[in-house]
Structures are given as structure tokens and as C-alpha cells.
Amino acid sequence: MFIGKASFAQREFNINGVIFENQTKIRMALVEIKNKRSGFSTGSNDLGIFSIKAILGDTLLVTKRNFNDMEVIVKNDRDLVLYINKGAILNEVVITGKTKKQALDELKETYRNKGSYYGGKPPLLLLNPFGGSPLTFLYELFGKTPKQAKRFNRMYQNEMQDGQVDQFFNKAVINKQTGLTGLKLEDFLVQYRPTYEQAKNWNVYDGIKWINDSYKKYSDTAGKIKSN
């Protein structure tokens, strides 16, 4: 009997649960649940339901912005019903420094002030003899400033797309989800960075899922290399 209990204590199993806001009893979506031992995380769905692998004695860290953190010790394999409390909301901090987008938007406006309204890509409508502007078309197509504006617009688009990906895939978030640091973190960033097309419609849960799925692949690959 003792051996059976010891075996069960070390066996990993899926533990399911549902999360409510304590004050309103509303089911809470996009709550992060992290197993502090394994480093794996998941998020609650639109019904407040989650599932995560654990063994007896594991500690689950439950977090959501503007709510108090909660730690839950896994004592058995029964479903969990958790209630989280709203935390004190800090006064909004006004940031006076320019964001990257604001700086780039100002630079874009500079090109417009220099007479490049189409960023080196004039519409064919400008060639219309009735109300068009053929000279503007030729200037936009061959002029020096429009060519610079065209290159800038390509750079602007790339920067905005990179910024979208960086919201969900950056060192701070990856470290929090996986515990990776140093060269391993840098390697993970390069190997598993999603494309803009993959991340453009993501929410927080999608980003966490991508990191966790990628970390599993990363860990499996590292294990195979060591065994060889």
C-alpha cells in the first residue's frame, strides 16, 4: 500500500479547474496558471476552465492583471474551483516619452511635408488628364525624396510588424514562462520567434500557448542532443 501511494505521488496527471472572480462569481478568462516546479503555464478559456499537468505537492501560481496572485498546492487529482480577488489598481502612469510608433509617425509626416504624399507609390489615378496630376505621379515615381519615403515606408511596416510580435514574444515573457536565461534564452528567441502572420491576431493566451509549445520542442531537442 505504501509503495502504491509513493508511485501515485510521483505520477504526473492532468488537473482540471475553473476560476471565478470572488466578488461577482463571474468565470474568468485569460487567467495564467503556472506550475512552479515544471515551469509550464496555461491559460483559462472563455468559460474560466483550465487544465495543466502536475504531480502531488506541486504549487500552481494563478495570476491575472489587476488581481491578487494566488498559490494553490496540488493535494489530490480532483478538479479545482478557484476564486481570485481584485487587487488594488494603481493610478495610471502618464508616459511622456515618445513610443517607437510616435517617432516613426513623425518621420512619416516629415516626408509628407517635403511633398511626398504617396511614399514613392503614386496611384495611377494621377495620370488621369481630367483632374489628375501627371507631374506629381512622375515626381513620386522618380524623385529622390519619394524614393527615400518608399524605403522608409518599408522600414516602418517592418518595425510595426516586429512590435506586434514583440508584445507576445520577448525576453521577459519567455523567462517568466520557461525560466530560460542567458544564452539559452537568446537561442530560444532566435529559434522559435513567430512570424507577423502567425501573431497578428493573437491574444495573451495565444502567446503563452506558443511559448509553452515551443519550449516543449526546445526541451525535447535538448534532451535528444544530451542522450547522443
MARTI-274265 format. One line per field, with one value per residue (C-alpha): residue in one letter; residue number from 1; x negated, y, z negated. Coordinates in steps of 0.1 Angstrom, whole numbers, plus 2048, in hexadecimal, padded with zeros to 3 digits. Example, Ala and Ser with C-alpha at 12.3 -4.5 7.8 and 13.67 -1.06 7.14 Angstrom:
2
aa <- c(a|s)
i <- c(1|2)
east <- c(785|777)
north <- c(7D3|7F5)
up <- c(7B2|7B9)
END
This chain:
228
aa <- c(m|f|i|g|k|a|s|f|a|q|r|e|f|n|i|n|g|v|i|f|e|n|q|t|k|i|r|m|a|l|v|e|i|k|n|k|r|s|g|f|s|t|g|s|n|d|l|g|i|f|s|i|k|a|i|l|g|d|t|l|l|v|t|k|r|n|f|n|d|m|e|v|i|v|k|n|d|r|d|l|v|l|y|i|n|k|g|a|i|l|n|e|v|v|i|t|g|k|t|k|k|q|a|l|d|e|l|k|e|t|y|r|n|k|g|s|y|y|g|g|k|p|p|l|l|l|l|n|p|f|g|g|s|p|l|t|f|l|y|e|l|f|g|k|t|p|k|q|a|k|r|f|n|r|m|y|q|n|e|m|q|d|g|q|v|d|q|f|f|n|k|a|v|i|n|k|q|t|g|l|t|g|l|k|l|e|d|f|l|v|q|y|r|p|t|y|e|q|a|k|n|w|n|v|y|d|g|i|k|w|i|n|d|s|y|k|k|y|s|d|t|a|g|k|i|k|s|n)
i <- c(1|2|3|4|5|6|7|8|9|10|11|12|13|14|15|16|17|18|19|20|21|22|23|24|25|26|27|28|29|30|31|32|33|34|35|36|37|38|39|40|41|42|43|44|45|46|47|48|49|50|51|52|53|54|55|56|57|58|59|60|61|62|63|64|65|66|67|68|69|70|71|72|73|74|75|76|77|78|79|80|81|82|83|84|85|86|87|88|89|90|91|92|93|94|95|96|97|98|99|100|101|102|103|104|105|106|107|108|109|110|111|112|113|114|115|116|117|118|119|120|121|122|123|124|125|126|127|128|129|130|131|132|133|134|135|136|137|138|139|140|141|142|143|144|145|146|147|148|149|150|151|152|153|154|155|156|157|158|159|160|161|162|163|164|165|166|167|168|169|170|171|172|173|174|175|176|177|178|179|180|181|182|183|184|185|186|187|188|189|190|191|192|193|194|195|196|197|198|199|200|201|202|203|204|205|206|207|208|209|210|211|212|213|214|215|216|217|218|219|220|221|222|223|224|225|226|227|228)
east <- c(800|7E4|7D3|7F3|7F7|7D3|7D7|7F7|7E5|7CB|7E3|7EB|810|826|837|856|865|87C|875|88E|88B|892|8A7|8BE|8BB|8B5|8A0|87E|86D|848|83C|819|813|7EE|7DF|7C2|7B0|7B1|7B3|7D0|7ED|810|82D|852|86A|889|89C|880|875|851|83D|818|801|7F5|7EB|7F5|7E4|7E0|7E8|7FD|7F9|819|815|829|824|835|83C|829|812|81D|809|819|809|813|81F|833|83E|861|86D|866|87E|86B|876|85F|862|85D|83E|839|837|81A|81F|819|7F5|7F3|7D4|7C7|7AB|7B2|7BA|7A9|7CA|7CD|7AA|7AF|7D0|7BF|7A4|7BF|7CF|7AE|7AE|7D1|7C6|7AA|7C4|7C5|7E9|7E9|7C8|7BA|7D9|7EF|812|819|836|81C|817|83B|83B|85C|853|833|810|7F7|7DA|7E1|7E2|7C0|7B1|7BE|7B1|78E|787|76C|783|79E|784|778|79C|7A2|785|791|7B4|7A6|791|7B0|7C5|7AA|7A6|7CB|7CD|7AF|7C0|7DF|7CB|7B6|7D6|7DA|7B6|79C|781|796|7B4|79F|78A|7AA|7B9|79B|780|767|74A|72A|71F|73B|755|744|743|768|771|760|76C|791|79A|7BC|7C2|7D9|7F2|7F3|7F6|80B|82C|81E|82B|817|823|817|7F5|7F1|7FB|7E2|7C6|7D0|7D3|7B2|7A1|7AC|79C|77D|77A|780|765|74C|753|74C|72B|720|729|715)
north <- c(800|818|811|818|83A|843|83A|84F|86D|86D|866|884|88A|8A5|8B9|8CD|8EB|90A|92D|947|96B|969|989|982|95D|964|94A|958|954|959|952|944|924|91A|8FA|908|8E6|8DF|903|8FB|913|914|92C|929|929|93E|928|92C|908|8FC|8DC|8D8|8BB|8B7|89E|89D|8B9|8D1|8F6|907|92D|93E|961|97B|9A0|9B6|997|989|96C|94A|92B|909|8E9|8CA|8B2|899|894|8A3|8C1|8E3|8FF|920|943|960|982|9A4|9B6|9DB|9ED|A06|A28|A2A|A35|A4E|A47|A67|A57|A4E|A2B|A1C|A1F|A44|A4B|A39|A4A|A6C|A62|A57|A79|A89|A78|A84|AA8|AA4|A9D|A77|A6E|A4B|A3D|A36|A22|A3B|A2F|A2C|A44|A60|A5A|A61|A80|A8C|A96|A81|A8D|A7C|A92|A86|A62|A65|A77|A5C|A41|A4E|A6A|A67|A6F|A56|A3B|A41|A42|A20|A11|A20|A12|9EF|9F4|A03|9E4|9CC|9DF|9DE|9B9|9B2|9C6|9B0|991|9A0|9A5|97F|972|985|97C|986|971|953|954|955|937|921|92D|92F|948|952|941|927|944|955|933|92E|951|94B|928|92B|950|950|963|981|96D|953|96D|989|97E|96F|977|970|94C|945|954|93F|91F|926|92A|90B|8F5|902|8FD|8D8|8D4|8E6|8D0|8B0|8BA|8C2|8A1|88E|8A0|897|872|871)
up <- c(800|7F8|819|82B|81B|821|846|849|839|854|871|887|88F|89D|883|88F|87F|883|878|86C|861|83B|839|857|85C|881|893|89B|8BD|8C5|8A2|8A2|88F|88B|87C|868|868|88E|89A|8B1|8B3|8C2|8C3|8BA|8D8|8DD|8C4|8A9|8AE|8AF|8AF|8A5|89E|87A|85F|83B|827|845|840|85A|85D|869|877|88A|88F|874|85F|841|847|839|831|830|824|837|81C|832|856|850|864|856|851|84B|842|849|839|84A|83F|839|85A|85C|86A|88F|897|8B3|8C9|8D9|8EE|912|91B|93A|94E|944|94F|970|976|972|98B|9A4|9A0|9A8|9CA|9D0|9C8|9E2|9FD|9FD|9F7|A04|9F6|A19|A24|A37|A41|A67|A62|A62|A87|A8F|AA5|A95|A71|A6F|A6A|A81|A73|A50|A5D|A6D|A4F|A37|A4F|A56|A3D|A22|A04|A0F|A13|9F0|9E4|9F5|9E3|9C3|9C7|9CB|9AC|99A|9A2|997|976|96F|977|961|945|948|944|927|913|90E|914|901|8E7|8C9|8D2|8DD|8BD|8A8|8BB|8BF|8A6|8C3|8BF|8D0|8F0|8EE|8ED|90B|91E|917|923|944|94A|941|949|95B|97B|97C|990|974|958|967|958|937|914|8F4|8F2|916|90E|8EE|901|91C|903|8EF|90F|91C|8FA|8FB|91D|911|8F2|906|91F|903|8F3|913|918|8F5|8F9|919)
END
